[in-house]
Amino acid sequence: MAKNTVQSVEPNIADLANSWLKLYKLDYKLEQESLNTEIDQALNDYYSKNGGTGGNRPDAKLLLKADDGLDYPILIEYKGYEDKLIKLDGEGKIANRTAKNQPDFKNINSYAVNGAVHYANAILHYTGYTDVIAIGMTGYKNESGKLEHKIGVYYVSKSNFGIGQKVDDYTDFSFLKKENFNAFIEKVKLLQLPQAEIEKLKERREREIDASLVKLNNDIYQNEKGLGENDRVYLVAASIIATLGDAEKNVYPLKKSDLKSSMQKGNTDGEIMVRQIEAFLETKNLPTDKKELIVRTLQNTLTTDNINKVENGESQLKRVFTKIVDDLGIYYKIGLTTDFTGKLFNEMYSWLGFSQDKLNDVVLTPSYVATLLSKLARVNRKSYVWDFATGSAGLLVAAMNEMLIDAKENIKSPDELKLTEAHIKANQLLGLEILSSVYMLAILNMILMGDGSSNILNKDSLKDFSGNYGFGQTDKKFPADAFVLNPPYSAPGNGMVFVEKALSMMEKGYAAIIIQNSAGNGKATTYNKNILKHSTLIASIKMPIDLFVGKSSVQTNIYVFRVGEAHQNDDVVKFIDFSNDGYTRSDRKKSSCNLKDTDRAKERYQELVDLVRFGKSKLNIFTEKEYYEGTIDIENGADWNQTAPIDTKPTLDDFKKTIRDYLAWEVSTLLKNQEAEDDRLGK
C-alpha cells in the first residue's frame, strides 16, 4: 500500500512503550515535562529536528543512575510506520548528516533512532553529561490487526564522537529496569571502536569543525567590532574553559543563562566568567603560577568595559560567548584527539594581513602531517617528547595521541592503562612557546586533551630553557628521546637553530622536523654541520609544494635524525620525493572539504614511514625514481636535498625501441606516399 494510505500507529507504540516504563516503576517524563534544568535547556538551545532553533522534545526521557555513580540520560523517540525505525548511511552509521556534512533534517525528523541520536547530541553539546542512551521505537499493525514493534538502542558518547553505536537487539525496555540497568551499562562500556573506525569518525568530525570555525570567525569578524585578533583568541579560550566543568568536583559548565549582562560591580558577565575559569582551573591541579598566568591573561580581555557594556539588554561578551558555545560546543566535548585549537588558530589568523614572511611563522602544521612527524620520530607509550616552538601544541597533541594508542594496544589491565595515560599527560610531554597568545592556545589544547598542559612553558627555548621540567620536578632534566618541530622559518638557519639546540640536549632517540627546504640547501650550513657532530641524518623528504595551501607557499622538507650518534660520510641517507602524497588540496572558503584523498593518501603516508624505517624493501606505491639512497658530506651542510640521479646512458632496449619506432615511421611514410601516388594516377 502507498505510504499516505497507511495510518501511523505512533499513539499505540507510545502507549505500549510507556506502559512498560510504568510497569518497571521508572520515573520517566513525557514530551512536555521537565527532566532537569540542564537537560531541558540543552534540548531547547540545540537546533531542532526541522533545522530551526530550539524546541527539541523527545517523546519520553529518563535519568537513570548506575552503580558507577554516573547518571545516564535516556532519550526515547517514537514513530508509527514499519520502515521508520532507523536510517543508516553507506558505512552503516546513523545518517544524520548529508554528503556535504550538513544536518540531514529529513532523516532526523522521519526516523525514530535518528531523532533520538539527534537529541543525544544536544546533551553532549550543552551539558556535562558525556554518555547518553538513544532509543527509537516504531511499529505497525499486521494483517491480523495485531500491533508489531521494533526497537533500536544506541550509545551516544564522547568516546564515539557523538555518532552513536548500536548496543544490542531488544524486544522491550526491560534493560532499563533497576535490576537490569547495571548489566546494560557494563555492556555499553565494552563497546569499543577499532582504531581505523575512530580515525574515520575523527576525520568526519574534523571536517565539521573546519566548517564551524569558518562560520564562527566570519561572524565575529564581520559583526563584533572592537575585538582585536588576540581578543578573539582569548575569548574563545575563555568561553571553552568556562563551559568544560568537572561534575566530580562540583564545578558545573557555565551556561548562557548564567550570564545576566549586569552592570553591577562584581557581577558583570566578564567577572562571572573569570570566577568560573578560576574554579575550573582549581580542579586541574596546575601549579599556582601557571593558573595565575592563565587567569591574568584571560582577565585582561574579559573585564574590559567595552565588552561588558550592556546594549539592548545584552553585553557583547554574552553575545560572543553564545556564538562560541552554539557553534563549537559539541566538538570540544566529544573527546576529539585532534589539534582543535590549531584549527582555531589557523582560521582566526587567516583574516589577518600578515606579510608572507610573518605568515610563514604563524601557520600551524596540518594534523595528518603532525601525526606523520610523530611516527617518523618513533613515538610510543614510553617516549618523552618535546617541541621547542610548540605553537598551539598540535605536534604534541599528535604525539600524545600516538602514545595513548600504543598504550591502549599494549596494556590490557584497565588500572595500569589509566595510570600510564595519566603519566603520559603529566610527565612525558614538554613544549615551549614564546608568543603569549599562541601559548594560551597550547594550554587550552592540552586542557581539552585532558590534561597535558603541565609542562607547556611560556619561554624562549633558545635563551631561557635549561632542559628541566617546567613544573613539579623543576630540578630534574626532562629525559627527551623524541623531538618534533615546525619552527618559525624567520629564525636563524630557517629555524635549524632550534634543531641544533634540542638535539644537543638529548642523549638518544629520534627527531622529525618539517622546515623550509632551503635549510638543507645552504641557508643553515653551520647549524647543519654542528648537528651532524652528534646526530645522524636518516632521511630527507621533499613535501608537496601546496602542503600549506592558502596560508603559505614555501617548499618544505622533513628531516629525520637518529640522536646521539655522529653522522659518518658513509652513512646512507634516504632521499624521498613525496611531492605526490595522494591528497588534492584547494583553498575554497566555502568548501566543505579542502583536502581530498584522490590517490591512496593514507597508504602513501604509511609507506613513507616504512621506507624511512626499513628501506627500499618497502617500495610498493613509490618507485625508485622517488626513492634514492645516497650519502652526504659532513663538512658540506648544504647537500641535504638530493634527488635520484637520472641515468642518461642508453640501454640496448632503448636502442631496439628507437629502431622499432624509426622503422614503423619509415613504413608508415612509405605507405602514405604510395597512397598519394595512387590517388594522383587515378588508380
Legacy VTK file of the C-alpha trace (Angstrom):
# vtk DataFile Version 3.0
C-alpha trace
ASCII
DATASET POLYDATA
POINTS 683 float
0.000 0.000 0.000
1.168 3.561 -0.577
2.571 5.285 2.487
-0.021 8.039 2.572
-2.838 5.478 2.836
-1.295 3.810 5.887
-2.220 5.394 9.187
0.522 5.958 11.732
0.294 3.790 14.844
2.568 6.123 16.827
-0.045 6.637 19.609
-0.266 2.851 20.035
3.530 2.495 20.076
3.837 5.288 22.642
1.134 3.730 24.788
2.835 0.310 24.705
6.321 1.636 25.488
5.163 3.991 28.224
3.202 1.149 29.832
6.479 -0.770 30.128
8.175 2.208 31.798
5.245 2.492 34.205
5.378 -1.254 34.917
9.099 -1.000 35.726
8.304 1.859 38.168
10.675 4.208 36.340
10.402 7.975 36.805
10.006 8.860 33.149
8.932 12.211 31.729
6.802 12.742 28.656
7.266 15.223 25.823
6.224 18.443 27.569
7.521 17.525 31.035
10.781 18.683 32.611
13.589 16.197 33.302
16.045 18.660 34.848
17.013 22.243 34.113
20.328 21.410 32.452
18.896 18.835 30.045
15.760 20.905 29.367
17.899 23.923 28.492
20.179 21.839 26.249
17.255 20.454 24.283
15.841 23.936 23.933
19.132 25.518 22.819
20.062 22.866 20.226
18.801 23.264 16.681
15.524 21.422 16.181
14.774 18.351 14.062
13.455 20.670 11.371
16.519 22.904 11.390
15.044 25.751 13.406
16.148 26.920 16.820
15.108 25.050 19.942
12.004 23.032 20.587
13.566 19.573 20.814
11.106 17.380 22.718
11.784 13.626 22.988
8.630 11.564 23.353
9.946 10.208 26.657
13.058 10.797 28.737
14.655 9.460 31.911
17.744 9.976 34.043
18.997 6.682 35.497
21.886 6.197 37.911
24.151 3.154 37.590
26.456 1.542 40.154
29.376 3.517 38.719
27.783 6.594 40.295
27.044 8.253 36.961
23.669 9.498 35.751
22.731 8.386 32.239
20.196 10.421 30.247
17.826 8.131 28.295
16.091 9.785 25.321
13.260 7.967 23.526
11.597 8.771 20.198
8.508 7.017 18.812
7.325 6.629 15.214
4.350 4.773 13.772
5.394 3.223 10.451
7.062 -0.123 9.760
10.096 1.292 7.934
10.773 4.333 10.106
12.987 2.854 12.824
16.407 3.902 11.526
18.229 5.319 8.515
21.900 4.365 8.088
24.471 5.715 5.648
26.684 3.682 3.330
29.109 2.967 6.169
26.407 1.686 8.499
26.383 4.841 10.644
23.388 6.891 11.717
22.641 9.018 8.638
22.135 12.345 10.378
24.419 14.318 8.066
24.386 14.854 4.310
27.250 14.241 1.896
28.116 17.924 2.354
28.364 17.439 6.132
25.198 19.402 6.842
22.470 18.115 9.205
20.089 15.810 7.331
16.845 17.117 8.792
14.717 14.791 6.688
16.273 11.714 8.306
16.407 13.285 11.769
12.727 14.128 11.575
11.498 10.909 9.924
13.296 8.071 11.708
12.962 7.169 15.387
16.598 6.282 16.172
17.946 9.192 14.115
15.754 11.594 16.081
16.852 10.099 19.418
20.547 10.364 18.439
19.936 13.993 17.456
18.557 14.676 20.949
21.552 12.881 22.480
23.926 15.205 20.638
22.115 18.166 22.174
23.004 16.733 25.596
26.662 16.263 24.596
26.760 19.782 23.162
25.352 21.772 26.049
25.712 19.723 29.254
28.304 17.935 31.330
26.830 14.508 30.543
29.221 12.502 28.356
27.291 9.232 27.931
23.718 9.143 26.619
21.389 6.298 25.599
19.264 6.999 22.494
16.265 4.717 21.913
13.996 4.633 18.873
10.835 2.557 18.596
8.347 2.192 15.788
5.773 -0.312 14.614
2.775 -1.190 12.510
-0.350 -3.369 12.561
-0.022 -6.667 10.750
-2.672 -8.229 8.539
-4.454 -9.573 11.631
-4.574 -6.118 13.165
-2.008 -7.020 15.829
0.499 -4.326 16.812
4.076 -5.229 15.870
7.041 -3.185 17.112
10.790 -2.722 16.538
13.352 -1.118 18.861
16.778 0.436 18.220
19.127 1.150 21.137
22.233 3.297 20.587
25.025 4.567 22.829
25.980 8.181 22.056
29.064 9.497 23.823
32.350 11.353 23.790
34.117 8.085 23.000
32.284 7.631 19.688
32.276 11.351 18.814
28.503 11.587 19.149
27.953 9.394 16.083
26.447 6.550 18.123
26.968 2.789 18.417
24.353 0.066 18.434
24.230 -1.658 21.837
22.197 -4.789 21.051
18.811 -6.022 19.826
15.909 -5.686 22.275
12.207 -6.558 22.167
11.174 -4.386 25.133
12.597 -1.800 27.551
13.329 -4.202 30.427
17.057 -3.463 30.108
16.160 -0.169 31.825
14.716 -1.915 34.899
16.665 -1.226 38.070
17.800 -4.850 38.420
18.985 -4.966 34.763
20.378 -1.496 34.198
23.877 -2.060 35.625
24.408 -5.097 33.406
23.245 -2.994 30.452
25.749 -0.243 31.299
28.548 -2.822 31.616
27.680 -3.992 28.102
27.782 -0.375 26.928
31.236 0.086 28.458
32.554 -2.873 26.500
31.656 -1.174 23.211
34.952 -0.173 21.693
35.540 1.168 18.228
38.519 -0.228 16.329
41.266 2.352 15.722
40.543 2.505 11.978
36.908 3.344 12.750
37.967 6.012 15.243
40.155 7.625 12.580
37.240 7.700 10.115
34.901 9.307 12.632
37.595 11.755 13.677
38.081 12.843 10.062
34.341 13.352 9.651
34.119 15.460 12.797
37.228 17.433 11.823
35.558 18.476 8.574
32.577 19.668 10.599
34.906 21.613 12.907
36.512 23.356 9.926
33.116 24.499 8.643
32.001 25.651 12.104
35.219 27.590 12.721
34.894 29.411 9.408
31.283 30.311 10.244
32.173 31.486 13.756
35.194 33.538 12.753
33.342 35.115 9.838
30.511 36.082 12.178
32.768 37.602 14.846
34.999 39.297 12.278
32.095 40.952 10.475
29.634 41.625 13.289
31.598 42.133 16.500
33.516 45.381 16.285
36.373 46.424 18.535
37.836 42.948 19.028
41.474 42.523 18.017
42.924 39.177 16.955
44.271 38.428 20.439
40.915 39.347 21.987
39.189 36.821 19.725
41.673 34.099 20.619
41.310 34.807 24.346
37.511 34.968 24.158
37.318 31.563 22.527
39.779 30.094 25.036
37.905 31.635 27.971
34.490 30.533 26.715
35.612 26.946 26.186
37.309 26.664 29.586
34.248 28.172 31.289
31.952 25.549 29.750
34.043 22.453 30.472
33.183 21.855 34.118
34.082 18.912 36.357
30.983 17.324 37.882
33.019 15.060 40.174
34.438 18.170 41.846
31.147 20.079 41.789
32.223 22.553 39.123
29.467 22.717 36.547
29.669 24.130 32.997
28.825 27.814 32.642
25.537 28.180 30.756
24.389 31.021 28.552
21.654 31.778 31.065
24.293 32.279 33.799
25.445 35.478 32.094
22.974 38.190 33.159
24.505 41.158 31.310
24.504 43.111 34.569
26.483 46.314 35.133
26.642 45.641 38.884
30.233 45.684 40.153
31.466 42.155 40.784
28.629 40.687 38.747
29.401 41.638 35.174
29.499 38.869 32.581
33.295 39.099 32.480
33.642 38.762 36.239
31.287 35.764 36.272
33.389 34.084 33.576
36.643 34.789 35.438
35.267 33.160 38.611
34.128 30.133 36.598
37.565 29.780 34.971
39.282 30.034 38.363
37.005 27.322 39.770
37.675 25.025 36.826
41.462 25.510 36.941
41.411 24.637 40.643
40.230 21.152 39.649
43.187 20.616 37.298
45.983 20.539 39.913
48.013 23.020 37.898
50.924 24.861 39.531
49.829 28.133 41.163
51.910 30.385 38.931
50.512 28.722 35.791
46.909 29.141 36.997
47.578 32.776 37.837
49.133 33.383 34.411
46.134 31.870 32.600
43.603 33.833 34.685
45.548 37.087 34.384
45.862 36.752 30.603
42.178 35.995 30.048
41.004 38.518 32.644
42.570 41.388 30.715
40.138 40.752 27.861
37.115 39.544 29.846
36.863 42.535 32.190
37.288 45.429 29.755
34.468 47.994 29.881
33.527 47.839 26.206
32.919 44.102 26.079
30.792 44.208 29.252
28.773 47.294 28.314
25.083 46.417 28.068
23.194 47.427 24.933
19.649 46.253 24.216
19.803 44.123 27.346
22.896 42.151 26.323
26.653 42.574 26.614
28.974 41.916 23.678
30.674 39.281 25.830
27.451 37.300 26.300
26.681 37.561 22.590
30.136 36.244 21.596
30.040 33.559 24.322
26.688 32.364 22.945
28.052 32.157 19.401
31.096 30.178 20.530
29.088 27.681 22.593
26.440 27.250 19.887
28.925 26.735 17.056
31.669 24.774 18.787
30.230 23.251 21.963
29.899 19.669 20.839
33.315 19.454 19.201
35.420 20.194 22.249
33.224 17.999 24.466
33.309 14.784 22.448
36.908 13.868 23.137
38.479 14.564 19.774
42.128 13.564 19.655
42.907 16.431 17.342
44.655 19.783 17.339
41.388 21.617 17.941
42.944 24.957 18.800
45.404 24.647 15.929
42.427 24.647 13.568
41.009 27.566 15.515
44.327 29.411 15.336
44.749 28.929 11.590
41.181 30.050 10.926
41.465 33.160 13.091
44.811 34.164 11.656
43.540 33.668 8.109
41.790 37.039 8.480
44.957 38.919 9.368
47.029 40.901 6.898
50.428 39.408 7.692
53.347 39.760 5.335
54.308 36.460 3.715
57.334 36.062 5.998
55.254 36.646 9.103
52.539 34.357 7.802
55.064 31.557 7.368
55.929 31.927 11.039
52.379 31.542 12.381
50.991 28.819 10.119
50.473 25.600 12.036
51.049 22.035 10.919
48.108 20.073 9.448
47.093 17.291 11.829
47.945 14.459 9.414
51.459 15.898 8.959
51.806 16.251 12.745
50.941 12.554 13.064
53.492 11.739 10.344
56.232 13.569 12.279
55.341 11.633 15.437
55.574 8.322 13.597
58.874 9.271 11.947
60.226 10.181 15.403
59.122 6.680 16.524
56.905 7.962 19.315
55.382 5.268 21.552
53.884 4.970 25.031
57.342 5.129 26.660
58.543 8.214 24.764
59.396 11.589 26.251
58.547 14.132 23.565
59.405 17.807 23.341
58.825 20.660 20.885
60.847 23.885 21.038
58.369 26.056 19.077
55.121 24.425 20.050
52.572 26.875 18.619
49.145 25.591 19.594
50.765 22.290 20.693
49.455 20.495 17.617
52.584 18.356 17.287
52.420 17.413 20.962
48.719 16.585 20.616
49.598 14.248 17.726
52.449 12.724 19.746
50.183 12.263 22.776
47.632 10.563 20.574
50.240 8.111 19.250
51.395 7.415 22.823
47.848 6.769 24.048
47.070 4.495 21.081
50.224 2.479 21.761
49.337 2.224 25.454
45.803 1.067 24.661
47.083 -1.591 22.257
49.712 -2.979 24.610
48.348 -2.631 28.149
45.476 -4.978 28.957
44.994 -4.040 32.620
42.444 -1.178 32.897
44.086 0.082 36.114
47.576 0.043 34.628
46.312 1.708 31.438
44.698 4.516 33.431
47.936 5.161 35.357
50.001 5.092 32.157
47.680 7.556 30.384
47.848 9.946 33.355
51.660 9.675 33.451
51.934 10.364 29.719
49.869 13.538 30.006
51.544 14.820 33.176
55.193 13.867 32.639
56.051 12.783 29.099
55.333 15.927 27.044
57.063 19.296 27.076
56.502 22.287 24.820
57.864 25.817 24.663
56.106 28.797 23.071
57.279 32.394 23.325
54.170 34.188 21.956
51.710 34.652 24.819
48.537 34.498 22.677
49.682 31.293 20.995
50.820 29.914 24.350
47.257 30.288 25.632
46.058 28.154 22.734
48.617 25.477 23.581
47.416 25.444 27.190
43.796 25.200 26.022
44.632 22.399 23.597
46.216 20.329 26.325
43.407 21.017 28.800
40.963 19.782 26.165
43.103 16.676 25.717
42.593 16.068 29.353
45.212 17.317 30.506
48.775 17.524 29.214
49.281 21.200 29.954
51.604 20.776 32.948
54.825 21.317 31.033
53.725 23.746 28.337
56.032 26.675 29.048
55.786 30.332 28.042
59.539 30.660 27.467
62.122 31.400 24.805
63.508 27.931 24.121
66.772 29.363 22.792
67.532 31.740 25.691
65.562 30.733 28.779
65.344 26.937 28.739
67.843 24.683 30.500
66.207 21.347 29.693
64.421 20.848 33.015
60.761 20.147 33.685
58.792 23.375 33.899
56.577 22.424 36.819
56.605 19.922 39.644
60.073 18.486 39.015
61.871 21.721 38.153
65.214 20.398 39.424
65.046 17.371 37.127
66.036 17.117 33.479
63.295 16.223 31.021
64.564 12.904 29.562
63.633 13.700 25.954
64.058 10.879 23.439
61.739 12.211 20.697
61.786 15.672 19.136
59.158 17.081 16.759
59.247 20.578 15.302
57.806 23.006 12.786
59.934 26.079 13.566
59.426 29.731 12.617
61.294 29.975 9.328
62.446 33.518 10.067
64.662 32.200 12.863
68.397 31.723 12.146
69.073 28.942 9.670
65.379 28.937 8.652
64.789 27.522 12.143
67.619 24.964 12.288
68.916 26.852 15.334
66.099 25.162 17.321
67.082 21.751 15.973
70.735 22.187 16.895
69.898 23.181 20.472
67.256 20.498 21.068
69.308 17.603 19.667
72.409 18.697 21.577
70.380 18.365 24.808
69.268 14.791 24.015
71.287 11.669 24.730
69.353 9.318 22.456
66.202 8.914 20.398
64.827 10.253 17.138
63.764 13.600 15.701
61.499 14.619 12.822
61.211 18.241 11.734
59.398 19.968 8.892
61.190 23.062 7.659
61.697 25.307 4.644
63.837 23.220 2.296
66.391 25.988 1.767
67.633 24.998 5.233
69.174 21.951 3.548
70.443 23.862 0.509
72.777 26.362 2.132
70.736 28.637 4.414
71.738 26.681 7.539
75.171 25.278 6.708
76.803 25.980 10.064
73.886 24.612 12.089
73.673 21.506 9.903
77.359 20.681 10.267
77.110 21.077 14.041
74.048 18.812 14.186
75.896 16.052 12.318
78.573 16.005 15.045
76.101 14.351 17.426
73.177 13.135 15.271
72.743 11.083 12.100
70.576 12.260 9.214
68.421 9.233 8.347
66.082 10.706 5.744
65.321 13.836 3.739
61.743 14.008 2.448
60.520 16.544 -0.104
56.933 17.501 0.795
54.151 18.739 -1.561
54.519 22.400 -2.559
50.876 23.066 -1.690
51.051 21.490 1.788
50.079 24.794 3.436
47.798 25.948 0.612
46.057 29.240 1.335
48.440 30.077 4.149
51.963 29.726 2.797
53.610 28.620 -0.430
57.107 27.673 0.722
58.697 24.388 -0.315
59.249 22.246 2.759
61.250 19.161 3.606
61.094 16.776 6.521
64.443 15.774 8.011
64.646 12.688 10.232
67.528 12.141 12.661
68.848 9.441 14.960
70.123 11.315 18.005
73.288 10.637 19.987
75.380 9.173 17.176
77.560 11.356 14.953
76.932 11.152 11.193
79.625 9.430 9.107
80.200 10.168 5.435
79.386 6.544 4.581
76.049 6.604 6.398
73.201 6.000 3.939
70.582 8.768 3.744
67.151 8.013 2.285
66.101 10.796 -0.078
62.371 10.570 -0.807
60.337 12.703 -3.202
56.913 12.891 -1.534
55.600 15.644 -3.826
52.648 13.383 -4.638
51.304 12.411 -1.213
47.930 11.309 -2.579
45.994 14.371 -1.404
44.424 17.047 -3.595
44.181 20.418 -1.876
42.180 23.547 -2.593
41.644 26.855 -0.852
37.959 27.497 -1.365
36.495 29.429 1.564
33.044 27.883 1.212
34.178 24.335 0.501
33.050 21.653 2.934
36.360 19.839 2.399
39.576 21.338 1.001
41.575 18.137 1.435
40.606 15.078 -0.600
42.236 11.667 -0.740
42.458 11.174 -4.505
45.329 8.680 -4.791
45.743 6.320 -1.805
46.975 9.060 0.531
46.781 7.021 3.739
48.653 4.142 2.118
51.301 6.561 0.827
51.848 8.064 4.291
52.239 4.600 5.812
54.649 3.549 3.061
56.694 6.681 3.703
57.045 5.755 7.397
58.011 2.191 6.443
60.589 3.351 3.874
62.304 5.596 6.414
62.297 2.803 8.989
63.100 -0.265 6.858
64.409 0.916 3.485
63.706 0.108 -0.163
62.255 -3.361 0.543
59.049 -1.476 1.441
58.726 0.139 -2.010
55.234 -0.502 -3.336
53.349 2.601 -4.475
56.518 4.648 -4.889
59.179 3.897 -7.485
62.960 4.150 -7.407
62.600 7.499 -9.167
61.075 8.812 -5.924
63.271 6.847 -3.522
67.036 7.233 -3.599
69.701 6.112 -1.152
72.784 8.300 -1.136
75.322 9.985 1.116
76.116 13.489 2.307
79.385 15.198 3.192
79.525 16.078 6.903
81.688 19.101 6.029
79.209 20.416 3.451
75.900 21.083 5.233
74.159 22.156 2.005
73.675 18.776 0.316
70.611 17.530 2.224
68.037 17.821 -0.601
69.197 15.287 -3.172
67.097 13.526 -5.807
67.533 10.234 -7.604
70.092 10.684 -10.424
68.732 10.436 -13.951
70.585 7.801 -15.997
71.116 9.315 -19.463
73.160 6.378 -20.828
71.014 4.491 -23.393
70.486 0.758 -22.891
70.205 -1.963 -25.550
66.426 -1.941 -25.019
66.385 1.824 -25.610
68.303 1.262 -28.896
65.923 -1.510 -30.013
62.882 0.635 -29.200
64.307 3.556 -31.155
64.982 1.323 -34.185
61.446 -0.139 -33.933
59.909 3.324 -33.736
62.019 4.541 -36.697
61.142 1.554 -38.885
57.453 1.922 -38.019
57.639 5.585 -39.018
59.547 4.748 -42.236
56.980 2.094 -43.281
54.078 4.423 -42.441
55.634 7.203 -44.534
56.218 4.890 -47.498
52.625 3.659 -47.380
51.262 7.202 -47.237
53.454 8.228 -50.179
52.280 5.211 -52.165
48.633 6.034 -51.458
49.193 9.615 -52.543
50.861 8.447 -55.752
47.963 6.049 -56.483
45.446 8.832 -55.954
47.369 11.121 -58.308
47.370 8.485 -61.043
43.690 7.711 -60.506
44.263 4.122 -59.532
LINES 1 684
683 0 1 2 3 4 5 6 7 8 9 10 11 12 13 14 15 16 17 18 19 20 21 22 23 24 25 26 27 28 29 30 31 32 33 34 35 36 37 38 39 40 41 42 43 44 45 46 47 48 49 50 51 52 53 54 55 56 57 58 59 60 61 62 63 64 65 66 67 68 69 70 71 72 73 74 75 76 77 78 79 80 81 82 83 84 85 86 87 88 89 90 91 92 93 94 95 96 97 98 99 100 101 102 103 104 105 106 107 108 109 110 111 112 113 114 115 116 117 118 119 120 121 122 123 124 125 126 127 128 129 130 131 132 133 134 135 136 137 138 139 140 141 142 143 144 145 146 147 148 149 150 151 152 153 154 155 156 157 158 159 160 161 162 163 164 165 166 167 168 169 170 171 172 173 174 175 176 177 178 179 180 181 182 183 184 185 186 187 188 189 190 191 192 193 194 195 196 197 198 199 200 201 202 203 204 205 206 207 208 209 210 211 212 213 214 215 216 217 218 219 220 221 222 223 224 225 226 227 228 229 230 231 232 233 234 235 236 237 238 239 240 241 242 243 244 245 246 247 248 249 250 251 252 253 254 255 256 257 258 259 260 261 262 263 264 265 266 267 268 269 270 271 272 273 274 275 276 277 278 279 280 281 282 283 284 285 286 287 288 289 290 291 292 293 294 295 296 297 298 299 300 301 302 303 304 305 306 307 308 309 310 311 312 313 314 315 316 317 318 319 320 321 322 323 324 325 326 327 328 329 330 331 332 333 334 335 336 337 338 339 340 341 342 343 344 345 346 347 348 349 350 351 352 353 354 355 356 357 358 359 360 361 362 363 364 365 366 367 368 369 370 371 372 373 374 375 376 377 378 379 380 381 382 383 384 385 386 387 388 389 390 391 392 393 394 395 396 397 398 399 400 401 402 403 404 405 406 407 408 409 410 411 412 413 414 415 416 417 418 419 420 421 422 423 424 425 426 427 428 429 430 431 432 433 434 435 436 437 438 439 440 441 442 443 444 445 446 447 448 449 450 451 452 453 454 455 456 457 458 459 460 461 462 463 464 465 466 467 468 469 470 471 472 473 474 475 476 477 478 479 480 481 482 483 484 485 486 487 488 489 490 491 492 493 494 495 496 497 498 499 500 501 502 503 504 505 506 507 508 509 510 511 512 513 514 515 516 517 518 519 520 521 522 523 524 525 526 527 528 529 530 531 532 533 534 535 536 537 538 539 540 541 542 543 544 545 546 547 548 549 550 551 552 553 554 555 556 557 558 559 560 561 562 563 564 565 566 567 568 569 570 571 572 573 574 575 576 577 578 579 580 581 582 583 584 585 586 587 588 589 590 591 592 593 594 595 596 597 598 599 600 601 602 603 604 605 606 607 608 609 610 611 612 613 614 615 616 617 618 619 620 621 622 623 624 625 626 627 628 629 630 631 632 633 634 635 636 637 638 639 640 641 642 643 644 645 646 647 648 649 650 651 652 653 654 655 656 657 658 659 660 661 662 663 664 665 666 667 668 669 670 671 672 673 674 675 676 677 678 679 680 681 682
